[in-house]
Amino acid sequence: MTGQDAIGEEQEALDAAHVRRLEIQAELEQRLRGSAEEDSVVAAAMRSTQTRLHELTQAEQGLVFGRLDSRDGDVLRVGRVGVPSADDDADPLVVDWRAEASRPFYTATAVAPQGQSRRRHIRSEGSTVVGVDDELLDGSTDGDLVGEGALLAALDERRTGRMGTAVATLQREQDDIVRADARGALVVQGGPGTGKTVVALHRVAYLLFAHPQLARAGVLVLGPSQRFLDYIGQVLPALGETAVVAATCESLVPGVRPERRESRTLAEIKGRALWQRALADHVAGLVPPPSDLMLHWDGEDHVVPAETIERLQRGALSGRSYHHARRVLTAQLVDVLTELVADRAVELLASAEEGFEEILDRVDKSLAGQDDRGARTQSSSGSVDGELSEDEVEELRQRIEADPGIAARLALRWPDRDPADELRRLLADRAALAGVPGLTDVERDLVAAEPTPFAPSDIALLDALADLLGEAEQRERQGEFTADRAAAQRDWVYGHVVVDEAQELSAMEWQMVARRCPAYSITAVGDIDQTEAPHAHMTWEGAVGEVLTDRWRRADLTICYRTPREVMELTGPVLEAAGSTNEPPRAVRSSGVEPWLRSVPADDLAATVATEHAALLERWAGGSVGVVAPVERVADLAAALGPDAIVMSATQAKGLEWDAALVVDPDGIVAEPRGWNGLYVALTRCTQELGRVEIA
């Protein structure tokens, strides 16, 4: 079959799939118009219908991108979503890329063909097929890459500043991670250009497909910056996924944002795991010591003894937050007071009955003396009932529970605590900080000397304190899951969490992650060799071990697809200087453009950068060019290059990619904290051309 014949064949199949897709969309839209949310079952069905409709709408682009021909002659087309045939007995027109049947498209090789004879990659623009690439799986060829032609074509496309999907070009080792077991934490080590972020996002799409229950709890995607989240923002919606919240560690506590920056030294101190125990001890110290509690009701004082208070507090605090324990204790104290009041009522009634019977007895004797027939009051035939009925006790309890005076007395003893106020109070109190084990006197002084506004490292401490204190008021949680609602609720528990640039998180930030997914269904991707955070760890064990303990496993991405071989050859000495113990990824493509270096006097630096930047923009028209420089030079270079130029530090550039990268003053980057790691980041941002301008 000629190339044109193959294109024609795939065009016919794509046309049929689109026709059927539109038919299904119309059916779903009609179903939604005719439905009403009468009960939870109907509402759940409507949400499922809406999700399916959204998937089909998003799949207009790239509906079919692959084909598998089995050795038995069966043909299976793989696409962004599944499209069934109108005939229930016929094979589907398109099989979803996440379905198990599609897996050989990503994993079959000539050595292990998995029953397949050919794999075809289909390239389309809109609804038009523009090319096909066939791989024979009969042993005649065997390369490193799956669909090499389609992959390299995608890598050579211009970068637009937004990450796209890669469902058509996922490679074998990437697909293994995408489909890995969702149970437990998976830490993925991958150097530059290995597709860490792409793998993590496609893993989210796969897990939501394979485990629909995750959609009800949602998925949290944590990135290093808002710029990074904007860069990846279209990937999951394009894959049909909407049950996703994207955030940074700094934005995880609703309504709170850092108001100032801080030194690396202080950030390292506040990021240590020791704060979790220190904050727990602080909250424990807020609980009032047991003592007699006097409660007033109906003109009488009732005393709950200290030993009773101590017993109730111990039970209420067991595994509960401060405010939750107070709610439990309050309910128990209402029960105790109800019992005290009821017992007192019984006592008073008994006294009244005894006095009443004495009166009746005297009356009886008087009547007996006046009436020869022995007239009596019949008091001996019954007595006043000295017990309260269950209904009367319950009514009494409700009255006590609703009494504002009782509530105020209990709140005065165990008051509301605001997490932000408590954290400020603790961090400013040198005496209180003296009780934090593991801090030196100098470190305590540094913490206490900081101004009041919160810095980035304070957000993790605030989150921990808010969790230990709990919500002051019990909230009703109703309605379906929405990303907006989950993002607005600090204590939302997600079905899965993805952490990108995971090597940058402190131990206290990992505590934030663990709280949001107690089941530890976590995918963490990063490169330990690109670590720039102030924390001391240099291995994944050091980065995650204090929090995840033994509940994590590691996977590695070993092939660099993005960064050209010419650039990766420069990174060996840089990694060695950074103290890396990891094997760098192996680059599998060449851009044909050798990295270049300009040495200029310091006075000529800005002018030279402007000239070279303009030349790169011209050479890579339609794509993107990024400039990476030391922090102290970013502002001046941005002003010199204009508002449309992309100029950032190595830390800001992490996770991003451009067609061409211009690294300014490499020695200045190296001079920064963890500078060799930063230079490694800076050198590996391009897909085509790397330029460097150094100071002579």
C-alpha positions in Angstrom: 0.0 0.0 0.0 1.4 3.4 -1.0 1.6 6.3 1.4 -1.3 8.0 -0.2 -3.4 4.9 -0.1 -2.6 4.5 3.7 -3.6 8.2 4.3 -6.8 7.6 2.3 -7.6 4.5 4.4 -7.0 6.3 7.7 -9.0 9.4 6.5 -12.0 7.2 5.8 -11.7 5.6 9.2 -11.3 9.0 10.9 -14.3 10.4 9.0 -16.5 7.5 10.3 -15.3 8.0 13.8 -16.1 11.7 13.7 -19.6 11.1 12.4 -20.3 8.6 15.1 -18.7 10.9 17.7 -21.2 13.7 16.7 -24.1 11.2 16.9 -23.2 10.2 20.4 -22.8 13.9 21.4 -26.3 14.6 20.1 -27.7 11.7 22.1 -26.0 12.8 25.3 -27.2 16.4 24.9 -30.7 15.2 24.4 -30.4 13.0 27.5 -29.3 16.0 29.5 -32.1 18.2 28.3 -34.6 15.6 29.3 -33.2 14.8 32.8 -33.8 16.4 36.1 -31.9 16.0 39.4 -34.7 14.2 41.2 -32.4 12.1 43.4 -28.8 11.2 44.0 -28.9 8.3 41.4 -30.2 10.5 38.7 -27.7 13.3 39.6 -24.8 10.8 39.5 -26.0 9.6 36.0 -26.2 13.2 34.8 -22.6 13.9 36.0 -21.4 10.8 34.2 -23.2 12.0 31.0 -21.7 15.5 31.3 -18.2 14.0 31.7 -18.6 11.8 28.7 -20.0 14.7 26.6 -17.0 16.8 27.7 -14.6 14.1 26.6 -16.1 13.8 23.2 -16.1 17.5 22.7 -12.5 17.8 23.6 -11.6 14.9 21.3 -12.3 16.8 18.1 -8.6 17.3 17.7 -6.6 14.1 17.5 -9.5 11.7 17.7 -7.5 8.9 16.2 -3.7 8.8 16.3 -2.8 5.2 16.2 -3.5 1.7 14.8 -2.5 -1.8 15.7 -2.6 -4.7 13.3 -2.5 -8.0 15.1 -0.9 -11.1 13.6 -4.5 -12.6 13.5 -5.5 -9.8 11.1 -7.5 -7.8 13.6 -7.3 -4.0 13.4 -7.6 -1.7 16.4 -7.5 2.1 16.1 -6.4 4.0 19.2 -7.5 7.5 20.0 -8.1 10.2 22.6 -11.4 8.7 23.7 -13.3 5.5 22.9 -15.9 5.7 20.2 -18.2 2.6 19.9 -19.8 1.4 16.7 -23.5 2.0 16.1 -23.8 -1.8 15.9 -23.5 -3.2 19.4 -22.0 -6.4 18.0 -19.3 -4.6 16.0 -15.8 -3.7 17.2 -15.4 -0.1 18.4 -14.4 2.5 15.9 -11.8 3.9 18.4 -10.4 2.4 21.6 -9.5 4.8 24.4 -5.7 5.2 24.8 -6.1 4.4 28.5 -7.9 1.1 27.9 -5.9 -2.1 28.5 -6.5 -3.1 24.8 -4.5 0.0 23.7 -1.4 -0.8 25.8 0.5 -2.7 23.1 0.5 0.6 21.1 2.9 1.9 23.7 4.8 -1.2 24.7 5.0 -3.7 21.9 8.5 -4.1 20.3 9.9 -6.2 17.6 11.5 -8.5 20.3 8.2 -8.7 22.3 5.4 -7.8 19.7 2.6 -8.9 22.1 0.7 -10.5 19.2 1.0 -7.4 16.9 2.5 -7.3 13.5 2.4 -3.6 12.8 2.0 -0.3 14.7 0.9 2.8 12.8 1.1 6.4 14.0 -1.5 8.7 12.4 -0.8 12.4 12.1 -3.7 14.7 11.6 -4.5 18.4 11.5 -8.0 19.0 12.6 -10.1 16.3 10.9 -7.6 15.8 8.1 -5.0 13.0 8.1 -1.7 14.4 6.9 0.6 11.5 7.4 1.2 8.0 8.7 4.3 6.2 10.0 4.4 2.4 10.1 6.5 0.2 12.3 6.8 -3.4 11.5 6.9 -5.6 14.6 8.3 -8.7 12.9 11.9 -8.4 14.1 13.2 -6.6 11.0 13.9 -3.4 13.0 14.2 -2.5 16.7 14.9 0.9 17.9 14.9 2.8 21.2 11.7 4.7 20.4 8.1 3.8 19.8 6.8 5.7 16.8 10.1 7.4 16.2 8.9 9.4 13.3 5.9 10.8 15.1 7.8 11.4 18.3 10.6 13.4 16.5 8.1 15.3 14.5 6.4 16.4 17.7 9.7 17.3 19.4 10.6 19.4 16.4 7.4 21.5 16.5 7.7 25.1 17.7 7.1 25.7 21.4 4.1 28.0 22.0 4.4 28.5 25.7 1.7 26.0 26.6 2.3 22.3 27.1 0.4 19.9 24.8 -0.8 16.4 25.2 1.5 13.4 24.3 -1.0 10.5 24.1 0.2 9.8 20.6 3.9 9.6 21.4 4.2 8.2 24.9 7.2 5.8 25.1 7.5 2.4 26.8 9.1 3.5 30.0 6.7 6.4 30.2 3.7 4.3 29.7 4.8 1.9 32.4 4.7 4.8 34.9 1.4 6.1 33.6 -0.3 2.8 34.3 1.6 1.9 37.5 -0.5 0.9 40.6 -2.2 3.9 42.2 -1.6 2.4 45.7 1.2 4.0 47.6 3.5 6.8 46.7 5.5 6.6 43.4 8.5 8.8 43.2 9.7 9.3 39.6 13.3 10.4 39.1 13.9 11.9 35.6 16.5 14.2 34.2 15.8 17.1 31.9 13.7 16.3 28.8 12.6 12.9 30.0 8.9 13.8 30.1 8.3 13.8 33.9 5.5 16.3 33.8 3.9 14.8 30.7 4.0 11.4 32.4 2.5 12.7 35.6 -0.4 14.5 33.9 -1.2 11.5 31.6 -1.1 9.3 34.7 -3.8 11.5 36.2 -5.9 11.0 33.1 -5.3 7.2 33.1 -6.1 6.9 36.8 -9.3 8.8 36.5 -10.3 6.5 33.6 -9.2 3.3 35.3 -10.5 4.3 38.8 -13.7 6.4 38.4 -14.1 6.7 42.1 -11.1 9.0 42.2 -13.1 11.6 40.2 -15.5 11.9 43.1 -12.7 12.9 45.5 -10.7 14.7 42.8 -7.0 15.0 42.0 -4.6 17.7 43.3 -1.7 18.8 41.0 1.0 20.7 42.9 3.5 22.7 40.8 6.4 24.9 41.7 4.9 28.2 40.5 1.8 29.7 39.0 3.8 30.3 35.8 4.4 26.5 35.6 0.7 25.8 36.3 -0.3 28.1 33.5 2.1 26.3 31.2 0.6 22.9 31.9 -3.0 24.2 32.3 -4.4 22.9 29.0 -3.2 19.3 29.2 -5.8 17.7 31.4 -8.8 19.6 30.0 -7.6 18.5 26.6 -7.6 14.9 27.8 -11.2 15.4 29.1 -10.4 15.7 32.8 -12.0 18.3 34.9 -11.9 16.9 38.5 -8.5 18.4 39.1 -7.3 21.2 41.3 -4.0 22.9 40.4 -2.1 24.7 43.1 1.3 25.5 44.6 2.3 24.8 48.2 2.0 28.6 48.8 -1.7 28.6 47.7 -2.9 25.5 49.4 -4.4 27.3 52.5 -7.4 29.2 51.2 -7.3 33.0 51.8 -3.7 33.1 52.8 -0.7 34.0 50.6 2.9 34.9 51.5 3.4 38.6 51.9 7.1 38.7 52.1 10.2 36.7 51.0 12.7 35.2 53.4 16.2 34.1 53.6 17.2 30.6 52.6 18.5 30.0 56.1 15.2 30.8 57.7 13.3 28.8 55.0 15.5 25.8 55.7 14.9 26.1 59.5 11.1 26.4 59.1 10.9 23.5 56.6 12.3 20.9 59.0 10.1 18.0 60.1 10.6 18.8 63.8 7.9 21.5 63.6 5.2 18.9 63.2 5.8 17.7 66.7 6.5 21.2 68.1 3.1 22.4 66.8 1.3 19.4 68.2 2.9 20.1 71.6 1.9 23.7 71.3 -1.8 22.8 70.6 -1.8 20.3 73.4 -0.7 23.1 75.7 -3.7 25.1 74.7 -6.1 22.6 76.3 -7.2 23.8 79.8 -6.0 21.7 82.7 -8.8 19.7 84.4 -10.5 21.5 87.3 -13.9 21.7 88.9 -16.4 23.2 86.5 -19.4 25.1 87.9 -22.5 25.4 85.6 -25.6 27.4 86.5 -29.1 26.2 85.6 -32.5 27.3 86.8 -31.2 29.3 89.8 -28.9 26.5 91.0 -25.1 25.8 90.6 -24.0 22.4 89.6 -20.4 21.3 89.9 -18.7 18.8 87.5 -15.7 17.6 89.5 -12.1 17.8 88.1 -11.8 14.0 87.9 -14.8 13.8 85.6 -13.4 16.7 83.5 -10.1 14.9 83.2 -11.7 11.7 82.1 -13.9 13.4 79.5 -11.1 15.5 78.1 -8.8 12.5 77.7 -11.5 10.7 75.7 -12.4 13.7 73.7 -8.8 14.5 72.7 -8.1 10.9 71.5 -7.0 11.4 67.9 -9.1 14.6 67.5 -8.3 18.2 66.7 -8.6 20.9 69.4 -11.9 22.2 68.2 -13.3 18.8 67.4 -12.4 17.6 70.8 -14.1 20.7 72.3 -17.3 19.8 70.4 -17.2 16.2 71.7 -16.5 17.4 75.3 -19.2 20.0 75.1 -21.8 17.4 74.1 -20.6 15.1 77.0 -20.8 18.0 79.5 -24.3 18.7 78.4 -25.1 15.1 79.1 -23.4 15.3 82.5 -25.3 18.5 83.4 -28.5 17.0 82.2 -27.9 14.1 84.5 -27.1 16.4 87.4 -30.2 18.5 86.9 -32.4 15.5 86.5 -31.0 13.9 89.7 -31.6 17.2 91.5 -35.2 17.3 90.1 -35.8 13.7 91.3 -34.4 14.7 94.8 -36.7 17.7 95.0 -39.7 15.7 93.9 -38.9 13.0 96.4 -38.7 15.7 99.1 -42.0 17.1 97.9 -43.6 13.7 97.9 -42.4 12.9 101.4 -43.8 16.2 102.7 -47.0 15.7 100.8 -47.5 12.3 102.3 -47.1 13.6 105.8 -49.8 16.2 105.2 -52.1 13.6 103.7 -51.5 11.4 106.7 -52.5 14.1 109.1 -55.6 14.9 107.1 -56.5 11.2 107.2 -56.3 11.1 110.9 -58.5 14.2 111.2 -61.1 12.8 108.9 -61.0 9.5 110.8 -61.9 11.3 114.0 -64.8 13.1 112.3 -66.2 10.3 110.2 -67.2 7.1 111.9 -67.3 5.4 108.5 -63.4 5.8 108.3 -63.2 8.3 105.5 -59.7 8.5 104.0 -57.7 10.5 101.4 -56.5 7.2 99.9 -52.9 8.4 100.0 -51.8 4.9 100.8 -53.0 3.6 97.5 -50.3 5.4 95.5 -47.5 8.0 95.6 -46.2 11.0 93.7 -44.0 9.7 90.8 -40.4 10.8 91.6 -38.8 9.9 88.2 -38.5 11.9 85.0 -39.7 10.2 81.9 -37.3 9.7 78.9 -39.1 12.4 77.0 -38.7 14.8 79.9 -35.0 14.1 80.2 -34.5 14.6 76.4 -36.4 17.9 76.5 -34.2 19.0 79.4 -31.1 18.1 77.5 -32.2 20.1 74.5 -32.9 23.1 76.6 -29.5 22.9 78.3 -27.8 22.4 74.9 -29.5 25.5 73.4 -28.9 27.7 76.5 -26.5 30.6 75.4 -25.2 31.0 79.0 -24.0 27.3 79.1 -22.4 27.6 75.7 -20.6 30.9 76.7 -19.3 29.3 79.9 -17.9 26.3 78.0 -16.4 28.6 75.3 -14.8 30.7 77.9 -13.1 27.7 79.4 -12.0 26.3 76.0 -12.0 29.2 73.6 -11.8 29.3 69.8 -8.3 29.5 68.5 -7.4 31.2 65.2 -4.5 29.3 63.4 -2.9 32.5 62.0 -2.9 34.2 65.4 -1.6 31.2 67.2 1.3 30.8 64.7 2.3 34.4 65.0 2.2 34.2 68.7 4.3 31.1 68.8 6.9 32.3 66.3 7.4 35.6 68.1 7.7 34.0 71.6 11.4 33.1 72.3 10.4 31.4 75.5 7.9 29.2 73.7 10.4 28.4 71.0 12.8 27.3 73.7 10.6 24.2 74.0 11.1 23.3 70.3 13.7 20.4 70.3 16.3 20.5 67.6 16.7 24.3 67.3 19.8 26.1 68.4 19.6 29.4 70.3 20.8 31.2 67.2 18.0 29.6 65.1 15.4 30.4 67.7 16.5 34.1 67.6 16.3 34.1 63.8 12.7 32.8 63.9 11.6 35.2 66.6 13.2 38.2 64.9 11.2 37.8 61.7 8.4 40.4 61.0 4.7 39.4 61.3 3.6 39.0 57.7 3.8 35.3 56.5 6.6 34.1 54.3 6.4 31.0 52.0 7.7 28.6 54.7 5.1 29.8 57.1 2.3 28.4 54.9 3.2 24.8 55.7 3.4 25.6 59.4 0.0 27.4 59.3 -1.5 24.4 57.5 -0.2 22.0 60.1 -1.5 24.2 62.9 -4.9 24.6 61.2 -5.1 20.8 61.0 -4.2 20.3 64.6 -6.7 23.0 65.7 -9.5 21.9 63.3 -12.5 23.9 62.3 -14.1 26.0 65.0 -17.5 25.4 63.5 -18.8 22.1 62.1 -19.7 22.6 58.5 -22.2 20.9 56.3 -20.7 19.3 53.2 -23.3 18.7 50.6 -23.5 18.7 46.8 -21.2 17.3 44.1 -17.5 17.7 43.9 -16.2 20.7 42.0 -12.7 21.8 41.6 -13.6 25.3 42.9 -15.1 23.8 46.1 -12.2 21.5 46.8 -9.7 24.4 46.3 -11.7 26.5 48.8 -11.6 23.8 51.5 -8.3 23.4 53.2 -9.0 20.0 54.6 -10.3 18.4 51.5 -9.1 14.8 51.1 -8.2 14.0 47.5 -8.2 10.6 45.7 -4.7 11.2 44.3 -2.0 13.9 44.5 0.6 14.7 41.8 3.7 16.7 42.9 5.8 18.2 40.2 9.4 19.3 41.0 9.0 17.2 44.1 12.6 17.5 45.0 12.0 21.2 46.1 9.5 20.4 48.9 10.5 20.7 52.5 9.5 18.1 55.1 6.7 20.3 56.3 5.4 20.8 52.7 5.4 17.0 52.4 3.3 16.9 55.5 0.8 19.2 53.6 0.7 16.6 50.8 0.2 13.7 53.2 -2.7 15.4 55.0 -4.5 15.8 51.7 -4.1 12.2 50.7 -3.9 10.0 53.8 -3.9 6.9 51.6 -0.6 8.1 50.1 -1.9 7.6 46.6 0.8 10.1 45.3 2.8 10.5 42.1 5.9 12.7 42.8 8.1 13.6 39.8 11.3 15.5 39.8 15.0 15.5 39.4 17.1 15.4 42.5 20.0 16.9 40.5 17.9 20.0 39.8 17.3 20.7 43.5 17.7 24.4 44.3 15.7 24.5 47.5 17.5 25.4 50.8 16.8 22.1 52.3 19.8 19.8 52.9 18.7 16.7 51.1 20.7 15.4 48.1 18.8 12.1 47.6 15.2 11.0 47.3 15.5 9.2 50.6 16.5 12.4 52.3 13.8 14.4 50.4 10.7 12.2 51.2 11.8 9.6 53.8 10.9 11.6 56.9 7.3 11.9 55.9 6.6 9.0 53.5 8.8 6.6 55.6 8.6 3.2 53.8 5.4 3.9 51.9 7.0 4.9 48.6 8.8 3.3 45.7 11.0 4.7 43.0 10.8 4.6 39.2 13.3 6.1 36.7 13.0 7.8 33.4 16.3 7.3 31.6 15.8 8.7 28.1 16.0 12.4 27.3 13.6 13.2 24.4 13.5 17.0 24.6 17.0 18.3 25.1 19.3 17.7 22.1 22.3 15.5 22.3 24.6 18.4 21.6 23.4 20.2 24.8 23.3 17.1 27.0 27.0 16.6 26.2 27.8 19.8 28.1 26.1 18.7 31.4 28.5 16.0 32.6 31.0 18.3 34.3 28.1 20.4 35.7 26.5 17.3 37.3 29.8 16.2 38.7 30.4 19.7 40.3 26.8 19.5 41.7 27.7 16.3 43.5 25.2 14.1 41.5 25.2 10.4 42.1 22.6 9.7 39.4 23.2 8.5 35.8 22.2 11.4 33.5 19.5 10.6 31.0 20.5 9.5 27.5 19.6 11.9 24.8 18.1 10.2 21.7 17.8 13.1 19.3 20.1 15.7 17.7 19.0 19.2 16.7 22.0 19.7 14.4 22.8 23.0 16.1 25.9 23.1 18.2 25.8 25.2 21.4 27.6 28.5 21.2 29.4 30.8 23.6 30.1 34.6 23.6 32.5 36.2 26.0 32.0 40.0 26.4 33.0 42.7 28.9 30.6 43.3 31.7 29.7 46.8 30.2 28.6 45.1 26.9 26.6 42.3 28.5 23.1 43.9 28.1 23.7 45.0 24.5 25.1 41.6 23.5 22.2 39.8 25.1 19.7 42.0 23.3 21.4 41.4 19.9 21.6 37.6 20.3 18.1 37.5 21.7 16.8 39.2 18.6 18.7 36.8 16.4 17.3 33.8 18.1 13.7 35.2 17.8 14.2 35.5 14.1 15.7 32.1 13.7 12.9 30.4 15.7 10.0 32.5 14.4 6.7 31.0 15.5 8.3 29.4 18.5 9.7 30.7 21.8 13.0 31.9 23.2 13.8 32.1 26.9 16.6 33.9 28.7 18.0 32.5 32.0 20.2 34.7 34.2 21.3 35.1 37.8 18.6 36.5 40.0 20.4 39.8 40.4 20.4 40.4 36.6 16.9 39.4 35.7 15.2 42.7 36.3 17.8 44.7 34.3 17.8 42.3 31.4 14.0 42.2 31.3 14.0 46.0 31.0 16.6 45.9 28.3 14.8 43.2 26.2 11.3 44.6 26.5 8.0 43.4 28.0 7.4 40.5 25.7 10.8 38.9 26.4 10.9 35.8 28.7 13.6 36.5 31.2 13.9 34.5 34.5 16.2 32.9 37.0 17.1 29.2 36.9 14.6 28.5 39.7 11.8 30.3 37.7 12.7 28.4 34.5 12.4 25.0 36.1 9.9 22.7 34.3 9.7 25.1 31.3 11.0 24.6 27.7 11.6 26.8 24.7 12.9 26.3 21.2 16.0 28.3 22.1 17.5 29.2 25.4 20.1 32.0 26.1 22.0 31.5 29.3 23.5 34.8 30.6 26.4 34.9 32.9 26.8 31.2 33.7 29.4 32.0 36.4 26.9 34.2 38.1 24.4 31.4 38.2 27.0 29.0 39.7 27.8 31.6 42.4 24.2 31.4 43.7 23.2 28.9 46.4 23.2 25.4 44.8 24.5 27.2 41.7 25.7 24.1 39.9 22.2 22.6 40.1 20.8 25.9 38.8 23.2 25.9 35.9 22.1 22.4 35.0 18.5 23.6 34.9 19.4 26.6 32.8 21.4 24.6 30.2 18.6 22.1 29.6 15.6 24.3 28.8 15.9 24.3 24.9 14.6 21.8 22.4 16.8 23.2 19.5 19.5 25.8 20.2 21.5 26.8 23.2 23.5 30.0 23.4 25.6 31.3 26.3 26.9 34.8 27.0 29.6 35.0 29.7 31.5 37.9 31.1 35.1 38.0 29.9 
